[in-house]
């Protein structure tokens, strides 16, 4: 990618000669891209940085108080359902300003970062927190925010859809401008994974992208459940935290045909009626939500070459849906095509 002959998008370089055509193909499918200001002049380097930030993160504003050459680099890639990024840069500020005319929420993901070096002041929705090395911090890019980095920064970030943690874009929630220690509990697991991933993003190939993404997504979901639970003092917050815990439990047990609304209620020590009310606020019944989650996992597996050795019925059984004809009917109702046709279209090799 060239922007005015300056901006650079560098695909990861091979560190050795490939042993075979297959190895070369695997290397070429590495998902990470490197964006950097290397080689830019003092007059153009910060303008270039703004272009690179916009390329990786959307229409954000960047500004700084200093002058001269600006050095910065972003390594970013999509890994399954999440986007991972490592950012190194000199002091500056990034912000999503409030729109001049009120409108629908921006279509931006939730962001959770680990500070590896430096310091970040995060502001959003009237809240301001400071994240230092070893801290995790979060913000919501669907709502105006600012990140001020007063010292050179190195951080690892995961971006993910609101649905992963059962939140809605544009609505206030406890993950707006939040910061906490990344040295304890499940937060330490996520911080360590982000820290190590940031150092090796360019070495990872497409064969591990989805697996890594699933691991990161699972830890993100667990960490956010923890934080939402801590902030659940208000009635709305308590209900939201409970619903998220229920959904996390359900997603971990989708493969069990015995997962039912009654079991969810029993496991979380609430009545079936209260469980139904929790889901009713989201516009869906517990039973329908479980079924749709199972169908979505089946849809993903049917499109995945790594599960091509499984029959359609075996894929359905992996996710708790028994009976091939019943599954085919449900799948067609949900997605408009039979499961075999969906798989055939997804796995078709271009000529």
Backbone torsions as a table, in degrees:
resi	resn	phi	psi	omega
1	UNK	NA	127.8	177.4
2	UNK	-118.8	130.7	175.2
3	UNK	-120.2	105.0	-179.1
4	UNK	59.9	24.8	179.0
5	UNK	75.9	10.7	-174.9
6	UNK	-118.0	-53.2	-172.4
7	UNK	-61.9	145.9	-177.4
8	UNK	-129.6	131.8	169.2
9	UNK	-116.5	110.5	-171.6
10	UNK	-106.8	117.3	173.9
11	UNK	-72.9	144.5	-179.7
12	UNK	-53.4	137.6	-178.2
13	UNK	-87.0	148.7	174.1
14	UNK	-70.7	137.4	179.8
15	UNK	-95.7	-7.1	177.9
16	UNK	-156.1	165.9	178.7
17	UNK	-70.8	135.6	179.6
18	UNK	-65.9	145.4	-179.8
19	UNK	-79.4	-25.3	-176.1
20	UNK	-157.2	173.3	177.4
21	UNK	-64.0	-34.6	178.9
22	UNK	-64.2	-43.0	179.7
23	UNK	-62.7	-42.2	179.4
24	UNK	-62.0	-41.6	179.7
25	UNK	-63.2	-41.0	178.9
26	UNK	-62.1	-43.1	179.3
27	UNK	-63.0	-41.4	-178.0
28	UNK	-65.6	-20.0	-179.2
29	UNK	-93.8	15.9	175.9
30	UNK	-61.8	130.5	-171.7
31	UNK	-81.1	-12.4	-174.0
32	UNK	-86.1	143.1	174.9
33	UNK	-121.9	140.7	179.2
34	UNK	-106.3	124.4	177.3
35	UNK	-116.4	124.7	-176.0
36	UNK	-149.1	162.5	-179.6
37	UNK	-94.9	8.4	-177.9
38	UNK	-53.4	131.4	177.0
39	UNK	89.5	-9.2	179.8
40	UNK	-77.5	151.4	-179.8
41	UNK	-78.8	167.2	178.2
42	UNK	-59.5	-32.9	-177.2
43	UNK	-76.8	-26.0	-173.4
44	UNK	-112.6	-10.5	-170.2
45	UNK	-64.0	-40.3	-177.4
46	UNK	-75.9	-34.4	174.5
47	UNK	-61.9	-40.7	176.7
48	UNK	-61.4	-42.4	179.6
49	UNK	-59.0	-41.5	177.3
50	UNK	-59.8	-38.9	177.7
51	UNK	-66.6	-39.5	179.7
52	UNK	-67.9	-41.1	177.0
53	UNK	-61.4	-43.8	178.5
54	UNK	-63.3	-37.6	179.2
55	UNK	-64.6	-39.3	-176.2
56	UNK	-87.9	-29.3	-168.4
57	UNK	-125.8	-4.2	-178.0
58	UNK	99.4	-174.1	-172.6
59	UNK	-74.6	78.4	178.1
60	UNK	-106.3	156.8	175.2
61	UNK	-97.8	141.7	174.5
62	UNK	-125.8	142.9	174.7
63	UNK	-153.3	162.0	-179.0
64	UNK	-149.3	165.1	-180.0
65	UNK	-97.6	-21.6	-176.5
66	UNK	-86.8	-179.6	179.1
67	UNK	-128.1	179.6	176.4
68	UNK	88.8	-172.2	-177.5
69	UNK	-65.1	133.7	177.1
70	UNK	-108.6	128.1	179.2
71	UNK	-109.7	128.4	178.9
72	UNK	-159.1	152.4	179.2
73	UNK	-148.6	140.0	176.1
74	UNK	-124.6	126.0	171.0
75	UNK	-109.6	118.9	-173.1
76	UNK	-142.1	151.8	178.4
77	UNK	-167.6	160.8	177.9
78	UNK	-96.9	128.2	-178.5
79	UNK	-126.2	97.0	-176.3
80	UNK	63.5	-125.4	-176.1
81	UNK	-89.4	2.0	-178.5
82	UNK	-124.8	159.3	173.1
83	UNK	-112.9	131.8	-179.9
84	UNK	-111.8	145.2	179.5
85	UNK	-148.6	144.3	170.5
86	UNK	-116.6	128.9	-176.5
87	UNK	-123.1	127.9	170.4
88	UNK	-123.7	129.6	-178.4
89	UNK	-162.5	160.7	174.6
90	UNK	-78.7	169.7	-176.4
91	UNK	-56.1	133.8	176.2
92	UNK	-171.5	179.0	179.1
93	UNK	-126.8	139.0	175.8
94	UNK	-120.2	135.7	-179.9
95	UNK	-148.1	149.9	167.9
96	UNK	-106.1	104.6	-174.6
97	UNK	-73.5	159.7	175.7
98	UNK	-69.3	133.6	-178.9
99	UNK	-66.6	149.2	-179.7
100	UNK	-65.7	-32.7	179.3
101	UNK	-120.1	128.5	-179.8
102	UNK	-61.9	141.6	-179.8
103	UNK	-160.1	-169.6	179.2
104	UNK	-64.4	159.7	-179.4
105	UNK	-60.6	145.1	175.9
106	UNK	-64.6	152.1	-179.0
107	UNK	-90.4	66.7	-177.7
108	UNK	-115.4	151.5	-178.8
109	UNK	-81.5	170.1	165.9
110	UNK	-78.6	147.7	-178.2
111	UNK	-128.3	134.9	177.3
112	UNK	-131.4	124.4	-173.3
113	UNK	-125.3	154.3	172.5
114	UNK	-116.8	124.5	178.4
115	UNK	-81.2	118.3	179.0
116	UNK	-93.2	-33.0	177.0
117	UNK	-157.9	146.2	179.9
118	UNK	95.9	-155.1	-175.9
119	UNK	-154.1	140.7	-179.9
120	UNK	-128.6	127.5	172.5
121	UNK	-100.1	117.7	-174.1
122	UNK	-107.4	128.2	178.5
123	UNK	-128.7	134.1	178.2
124	UNK	-165.8	133.3	174.6
125	UNK	56.9	35.5	179.5
126	UNK	84.8	-0.7	177.9
127	UNK	-105.2	146.3	174.6
128	UNK	-138.9	129.3	178.0
129	UNK	-133.4	158.3	177.9
130	UNK	-117.8	126.0	179.5
131	UNK	-109.7	128.3	-178.7
132	UNK	-115.5	173.8	-177.9
133	UNK	-52.0	132.4	-177.8
134	UNK	93.1	-11.6	178.4
135	UNK	-88.2	150.3	165.4
136	UNK	-100.1	147.9	172.2
137	UNK	-143.5	156.7	-177.3
138	UNK	-135.4	154.8	172.9
139	UNK	-156.9	169.1	-174.2
140	UNK	-120.1	112.6	-175.5
141	UNK	-79.3	6.8	172.8
142	UNK	-89.4	-0.4	-177.7
143	UNK	-138.8	146.8	-177.3
144	UNK	-49.9	137.7	-179.2
145	UNK	-153.9	167.7	170.4
146	UNK	-143.0	144.9	174.6
147	UNK	-121.6	115.1	179.5
148	UNK	-109.6	122.7	-178.8
149	UNK	-112.7	103.4	-174.9
150	UNK	-84.6	-12.0	177.3
151	UNK	-130.7	164.1	175.1
152	UNK	-52.2	136.9	-171.3
153	UNK	-119.9	143.4	167.2
154	UNK	-135.8	119.5	-179.3
155	UNK	-143.7	154.2	176.4
156	UNK	-113.6	133.2	-173.2
157	UNK	-128.5	142.2	169.7
158	UNK	-119.1	131.1	177.9
159	UNK	-111.6	137.5	-174.2
160	UNK	-151.6	157.5	-178.5
161	UNK	-70.4	146.5	178.6
162	UNK	-55.9	-32.2	-176.0
163	UNK	-64.2	-24.1	179.1
164	UNK	-60.0	-33.3	-178.3
165	UNK	-118.1	19.0	172.9
166	UNK	59.1	44.3	174.2
167	UNK	-119.8	170.2	-178.8
168	UNK	-120.5	139.0	179.4
169	UNK	-62.1	137.4	174.4
170	UNK	86.7	-11.8	179.9
171	UNK	-100.5	138.8	-178.2
172	UNK	-61.0	142.1	178.0
173	UNK	-158.0	167.8	-174.3
174	UNK	-66.6	-9.5	179.1
175	UNK	-89.0	-1.0	171.4
176	UNK	-68.0	126.1	174.7
177	UNK	41.5	60.9	178.5
178	UNK	-115.8	146.6	176.9
179	UNK	-143.4	143.4	-179.8
180	UNK	-158.1	170.1	-176.9
181	UNK	-69.8	138.3	174.7
182	UNK	-102.8	27.0	-175.2
183	UNK	-113.3	3.9	-176.2
184	UNK	-134.7	147.8	172.0
185	UNK	57.5	-147.0	-177.1
186	UNK	-67.5	-25.0	176.1
187	UNK	-63.2	-35.0	177.6
188	UNK	-66.7	-37.4	178.1
189	UNK	-63.1	-45.0	179.9
190	UNK	-66.9	-43.9	180.0
191	UNK	-59.9	-43.1	179.7
192	UNK	-65.4	-38.4	179.2
193	UNK	-67.3	-43.0	178.8
194	UNK	-64.7	-39.8	-179.1
195	UNK	-62.7	-47.1	-178.2
196	UNK	-71.8	-37.1	179.3
197	UNK	-63.6	-39.5	-179.4
198	UNK	-58.7	-30.0	-178.3
199	UNK	-82.8	-12.7	-172.3
200	UNK	-129.9	13.0	-175.6
201	UNK	-55.1	-42.2	-175.8
202	UNK	-73.2	-10.9	-179.0
203	UNK	-92.2	-11.7	-173.8
204	UNK	-85.6	139.0	179.3
205	UNK	-108.7	175.5	-174.2
206	UNK	-62.2	-22.4	-177.2
207	UNK	-70.1	-22.3	-179.0
208	UNK	-109.3	-2.0	-174.1
209	UNK	-58.9	-50.2	-177.8
210	UNK	-66.9	-38.9	-179.8
211	UNK	-63.5	-44.9	177.5
212	UNK	-63.7	-42.3	179.8
213	UNK	-59.4	-39.8	179.6
214	UNK	-66.5	-40.0	178.5
215	UNK	-63.1	-45.9	179.8
216	UNK	-63.6	-44.6	-179.0
217	UNK	-60.9	-40.0	179.4
218	UNK	-63.9	-43.1	179.1
219	UNK	-69.1	-39.4	177.0
220	UNK	-59.5	-45.3	179.6
221	UNK	-60.7	-42.2	179.8
222	UNK	-67.0	-43.2	179.7
223	UNK	-63.4	-44.0	-178.9
224	UNK	-67.2	-35.4	175.6
225	UNK	-61.4	-39.8	177.2
226	UNK	-60.9	-48.8	-176.6
227	UNK	-70.2	-38.9	178.1
228	UNK	-66.3	-34.9	177.0
229	UNK	-65.9	-40.0	178.2
230	UNK	-63.6	-31.6	-176.8
231	UNK	-94.4	14.8	-173.1
232	UNK	-88.3	27.8	-178.9
233	UNK	-66.9	-42.9	179.1
234	UNK	-72.1	152.1	-178.0
235	UNK	-54.4	-45.7	-179.8
236	UNK	-63.6	-42.3	179.5
237	UNK	-64.7	-38.8	-179.8
238	UNK	-65.7	-42.2	178.7
239	UNK	-65.6	-41.5	-179.9
240	UNK	-63.7	-42.6	179.6
241	UNK	-65.7	-40.4	178.7
242	UNK	-64.6	-44.7	179.6
243	UNK	-61.9	-39.4	178.7
244	UNK	-65.2	-41.9	178.2
245	UNK	-61.7	-40.1	179.1
246	UNK	-62.9	-43.2	-178.6
247	UNK	-69.3	-37.9	176.5
248	UNK	-60.8	-45.2	178.3
249	UNK	-61.0	-45.3	-177.3
250	UNK	-63.6	-42.8	-179.2
251	UNK	-63.0	-32.0	179.4
252	UNK	-75.5	-12.4	-176.6
253	UNK	-124.6	20.2	-178.7
254	UNK	-60.7	-29.5	-178.7
255	UNK	-73.2	-8.2	-179.9
256	UNK	-91.6	113.9	179.7
257	UNK	-59.6	-19.6	-179.6
258	UNK	-81.6	2.0	177.7
259	UNK	-74.7	114.5	-178.3
260	UNK	-135.0	164.8	174.7
261	UNK	-55.9	-38.8	179.8
262	UNK	-61.4	-40.9	178.8
263	UNK	-66.4	-41.9	177.3
264	UNK	-58.7	-44.0	179.2
265	UNK	-62.5	-43.7	-178.1
266	UNK	-65.6	-44.4	-178.3
267	UNK	-64.3	-28.0	-176.9
268	UNK	-107.4	11.7	172.1
269	UNK	55.5	45.8	174.0
270	UNK	-131.3	165.6	178.6
271	UNK	-78.5	156.4	177.2
272	UNK	-60.6	-37.0	179.4
273	UNK	-63.4	-41.1	179.9
274	UNK	-68.7	-37.1	175.9
275	UNK	-59.2	-44.5	179.8
276	UNK	-63.2	-37.1	178.1
277	UNK	-66.6	-39.5	177.8
278	UNK	-59.3	-45.8	-179.7
279	UNK	-74.8	-29.5	179.2
280	UNK	-60.6	-34.7	177.5
281	UNK	-63.6	-22.3	177.8
282	UNK	-95.8	2.3	175.7
283	UNK	81.2	23.1	-178.6
284	UNK	-151.1	153.4	175.9
285	UNK	-85.5	157.0	177.7
286	UNK	-58.2	-41.7	-178.0
287	UNK	-64.7	-42.5	-180.0
288	UNK	-67.8	-38.0	178.6
289	UNK	-62.0	-44.8	178.5
290	UNK	-60.4	-45.1	-178.5
291	UNK	-63.6	-43.7	-179.3
292	UNK	-66.0	-37.1	176.6
293	UNK	-64.0	-41.8	178.4
294	UNK	-64.3	-42.9	179.5
295	UNK	-63.3	-38.2	179.6
296	UNK	-66.0	-39.2	176.9
297	UNK	-65.1	-39.4	177.3
298	UNK	-63.8	-42.5	179.3
299	UNK	-59.0	-42.6	179.0
300	UNK	-64.8	-43.7	-178.5
301	UNK	-67.2	-36.8	180.0
302	UNK	-67.3	-23.6	178.6
303	UNK	-92.5	-1.3	-174.3
304	UNK	-99.2	120.7	179.4
305	UNK	-58.5	-25.8	-177.9
306	UNK	-70.9	-16.8	177.5
307	UNK	-111.9	17.4	-178.5
308	UNK	-65.5	-19.7	-179.8
309	UNK	-76.7	-12.5	179.5
310	UNK	-89.8	141.7	174.9
311	UNK	-71.3	164.6	178.1
312	UNK	-58.7	-41.9	180.0
313	UNK	-64.1	-38.3	179.3
314	UNK	-67.6	-37.1	175.6
315	UNK	-61.9	-45.2	179.5
316	UNK	-61.0	-42.9	-179.2
317	UNK	-65.2	-31.8	177.5
318	UNK	-57.3	-29.7	-175.7
319	UNK	-112.5	24.6	170.3
320	UNK	81.8	11.7	179.3
321	UNK	-105.9	110.5	-174.9
322	UNK	-100.6	144.7	179.4
323	UNK	93.7	109.3	-174.5
324	UNK	-62.4	-44.8	-177.4
325	UNK	-68.3	-38.6	178.1
326	UNK	-64.1	-43.9	179.7
327	UNK	-63.3	-44.0	-179.5
328	UNK	-59.3	-39.7	179.4
329	UNK	-65.6	-46.1	179.7
330	UNK	-63.1	-41.9	-178.1
331	UNK	-63.8	-43.8	-179.0
332	UNK	-66.1	-39.3	177.5
333	UNK	-61.9	-37.8	-175.5
334	UNK	-78.8	-42.1	-170.2
335	UNK	-116.7	-4.5	173.8
336	UNK	84.8	-2.9	177.9
337	UNK	-138.3	152.2	175.4
338	UNK	-66.1	153.3	-178.3
339	UNK	-60.3	-36.7	-180.0
340	UNK	-66.2	-39.3	178.3
341	UNK	-67.2	-40.3	176.9
342	UNK	-58.7	-46.6	179.9
343	UNK	-63.6	-44.1	-178.4
344	UNK	-61.2	-42.5	-179.8
345	UNK	-68.0	-38.1	-177.5
346	UNK	-73.7	-34.2	-175.1
347	UNK	-97.5	4.5	179.2
348	UNK	-64.5	129.6	179.4
349	UNK	-87.4	123.7	179.3
350	UNK	-60.3	142.1	179.7
351	UNK	-82.4	NA	NA
